[in-house]
Amino acid sequence: MKKKILLSLTAIFLLGVFLYVSAGYYVAYSILKIDHTCGWHENSKPNTWDTAIDANEYTNLTRQRLRLNFPSKDYHLEEWQNVYFSSREKDIKINGWLFNYYEDAPVVIVIHGIFPNGKCKPESNLIASLLIKQGINVMTIDLRNYGQSDIVSDYEDLGLKSYQDILGAFDYLKHMGFKSNKIGLHGISLGAVPAIFAAYEEPEIKAIWADSSLAEFNMVLKDEIGRYGLSIEFGPVVSFFGKRLSGVDPSDLNPVRKLSNHQHYFFTHGDKDERMFVRHYEYFKNYAEQNNIKASFWLAEDSYHVDGMFKYPDIYGKKMYKFFKENLK
């Protein structure tokens, strides 16, 4: 009888371990497995993009209507250069669209978010248009594994490697004649992470705009695991498989620790963000205040994830103009 009980307990234990490991792998795989395309916006250009293309994919009616009613054509750009350059990591080619409209004006590198994504998405194109309207040049880029840039992995590196691609864009712009103190960064959602990392590695970059960024690993790990109905106890196994799949240690995903007191930052977030909860924005704000970080903050009212730019494009553009003009000179 004791032997049967022991066997039963062992079987239950092994089943529990199997389910624990399987759940951890599934979550890590789902978070990191890249769709290399731009989704519904594949092949969109600066003069063809439209927010209405995928509006019906949004289950939130407010977000859906915002995109259905947004006047995308008013923000189209007709002139750009298709450029290729090297990442600072050897043998990786990165593609970008360069909007070099104004002589002796600053330039901002715009970095997209997580898959399916790329410079083809409305977010990157709208930011480019808003900056151009304010007299600031722009380069939008595809990070590695996205769009027309080199595909080197099927898994997202969370910015822990791709920040080198931004530094490659920085080097390219310097080679084009832009002065280092006139090159800024704009990161959208996950794209804000490699932007912050790149600036940490390159102190000559003085102005970094972060829209809807995550702040700290343990916070985002809890958030992401929670989306799958799991508790933080699954954190270690998710992190384990995340490291095996991506080739980076997810626990290094702490952009807040890479903020410096010799650079300038602008953090914006939607107060109703359900993708990257507003507590990340508040974490950045508290950290900046406690560590004498030069940072400005804007919590966009009644806005969801990266919706502020579509809901308040004029305000968004003017805030970018003020921030980049003051800090890129």
N, C-alpha and C positions, 0 to 999 in steps of 0.2 A: 504493500500500500504506500509506504514512504517513497519507494522508488518511482511509483506512478506519479505521485504528487510532485516529486523532484523533476521528473521528465516534463510534466505539464508546465511547471513554473519556468523551466529552461526554455520550452517552446514559446511560452508567452513572452519571455524576456527577449529571445531572438527575434520574434515577430515585431516586438516593440522597437528593437534596434533597427530592423529592416525598414519599418515604416518611418522612423526618425531620419535615417540616412536618405531614404527615397524622397521624402518631403523636402529635405535640405537641398538635394541635387535638383529637384524639380524647380524650386524657387530660384536657386542660383542660375540655372539654365534659362529660365523664363526672363529673368532680369537682364541677363548679359548677352543672350543670343541675338546677334545683329541682323536686322533686315537692312541690307545694303542699299535699298532703293529709297526714293523720296515719297513712297506711298502714292496717294492720289495726286500728289504734286510733281510726280516724275515728269521731266522734260519742261517744267515751267521755267520761264525766263523772266528777267527784270521787266520786260514789256508785255508779258502774257499772264503772270500769276494772278490768281483770283481766290479769295478766301471762301467763296461759295462752293468751290469744287468739292470740299469734304465736309461742308457744314452739317449734313445729315448724319455724319459719323458721331457728332456730339450728342450725347443723351440728355445733357443739360440744355433746356430750351433757351435759356438766356444766352448761353455761349453759341448755340446754333443760330439764333436770330442775329446776334452781333456780327457773325461772319456772313450770313445771308445778305445783310443790309449794308455791309461795309463797302464804300466806293473804291474798290481796288484800283480801277483804271485811273483814278485821280493821282495815284502814286506810282504809276509806271515810269520807268526810265528807259530811254531809247539808245543810249550810248554806253558801252562798257568794253573792256578788253578781257578776253579769255586768256589767262596766264597760268603757267606752270612753274614751280620752283621746288627746291629741295627742303624737306624737313631738316631740322638740325640732327635728327637721327639718320644716319647714312642710308642711302639707297631707297628712300621713300619719297615719292613725288606727290606733291600736293597741288590741287587745282583751285584757282580762285577767279573771281570776277573783280576787276579793278575799275573803279569809277573815279578816274583822275580828271576832275573837272576844273579845279582851281589851282593856279600857280601860287606857290608859297603858302598854301593853306595846310592845316593839319590833316591827317588821315587816320581813320579808325578802322581797325580790323574787327569784323563781325563774325562771331563764332556760334554756330547752331547748337541745338540740343540733341537729345538721344533719339535713336531710331524710331520709326522711319523719318529721316530728316536730311538736312543738307542746305546748301545755299539756295536751293530751288524753292524752299518753303516760304510762305507769306511773311513769317516773322523776320527772317534775314532781309528779304526784299523791302519790307516796309521800313525797317531801321535804316537801310541804305538810302531810301528815298527821303526820309525825314532829315537825315544828316546832310544830304546833298542840298535840300531846300534851305538849310541853314548855312551853306557855304563851306561845308566840311567834306573832304574827300573820303572815299570808303573803299575797303577791300572786303568782300564776303568770301569765305573759304569753305571747302569741304574738308573736314578732318579726315585722317586716314580711315579706311574702311567705309567711307561714305562717298556717294556721288562719283565724280570723275577723278578723285584721288586714288592712290594705290590701295588695293585690298591686301592686307597683310594678316588679317585674323577674322574669324567668324564671331568673335566675342568682344564686347565693349570693354575698353580699358579704363573707363570712368575718368578720363583726363590725366591719369597717372603716367601715361606715355605720350598721349597726343598733344600735351602742352608743347612738345618739341616741334609740332607742326606750326603752331602759332609763332614760335620763335623763328622758324623758317620763313614765315610771312614777314616778320619784323626785319630779318636780314635782307630779304628781297626788296622791301620798300626802301631800306637804307641804300641798297645798291642802285635803286631807281632815282635816288637823289633826295629822298625825304630825310630830314634830320631826326635823330632818335628822340629828341625831346618834343617832337611834333607827331609822334605815333602813339595812338591810344588803342584801347581794347574795349569791346562790347561783347559780353557773353550772355547768351540766352539759355535759361534753365541749366541743364547739365553743362552747357558750353561755358558758363561762368566759372566752373571749377578749373578747367585747363587755363582759362584766362588768368585767374588768380595765381595758379602755379607758374605760368610763364612769366608773369610780372615779378614774382619772387625770385626767379632765376635770372631775370634781366632787369636790374635796378634802373636802367635808363628809361624804362617804361613808367611814365608818371601818372597816367590816368586810366582807371579800370572801372567800367560800368558793369554791374552784375544784376541781371533781371531774373528774379525767382530762383535764386541759387540755394542749394543745400548748404548747410553750415558745418555739420559735424557727423562723423561716421556712425556713432552709436544711435544718434537720433534718426538718421535716415534708414539705418538697418531695422530699427523697430518699426518705422513707418512702412517700409516695403514688406517686411514679414507679415505685418498686420493686414495688408491688402489680401493676403492669401489665407486669412483666418487663423494664423498661427501666432504663438506667443514668442517672446524674446528668448525663451529657452532653446529655440531653434537657431538662434544667432550663430553659435560656434560652427554648426555643420553647414549652414548657408555660407559663412565666411570661408570655410575650408574648401568647399567646391568652387566658390567664387575665385579663390586664388588659383586653383588648379585649371579652371577654364580660361581665365583672362590672362594669366601670367603676371599679375600684379597682386599686391596685398591690399585688399579692400579696406583694411583698418588704417591705411595711410590716407584715406579719403577725408581729410580734415582741412578744407580750405581756410577756415577761420584761423588756423594756426599759422597760415602763410601770409597773413596781412602784415604789412610793415608800416612803420611810422614815418617813412620818407617818401611814400607814394600817396595818391589820392584815390578814393573809392566813392562810387555812388551805388547804393543798394535800393532797388525797388521791388515791390512784391504786391500781389493782389490780396486784399483783406479776406477774400473768400476762397483762397487757393486750396484746392482739395488734392492736388498732385504733389506739391511741395508745401507742407503746412506752414502757416505764417510764423510758427515758433522758430523756424530757421532764420527768418528775417530778424526777429526779436533777439535771437542769440547773437547774430552779427552786431546788432545795435548795442547790446550790453557789453560785448567784448570790445568794440571800438571805443566806447566811452571809458571803460576801465583801463585801456591800454594806450590811450592818447593816439589813436588811429585817426588820420584825417579822412573823415567819411561823411557823406550826406545821405539822407534817407527819405524815401517817399513811399508811403503805403497807399496804393491806389484804391479808392473807395468802390465798394460794390463790384469788385473785379475778381475773376478766377485766374487760373494759371496762365501767365503771359498775356492776359487780356487787356492790361492797362494800355498798351500801345495801340490797340484797336479801338478801345473805348474813349481814350483821351489823346488822339494822335498829335493835336496841336500843343497840348501841355507837355506831352512826352518829348516832342521835338525841341521845344523851347528849353526844357530842363537839360537835355543833352547839349544843346548849343552853349548854355551858360557853363556847364560842367567842363566840357572839353575845351572851350575857348579860354577859360580861366587857367586850366592846368596843362595845356599843350602850347607852351610859348617859350 
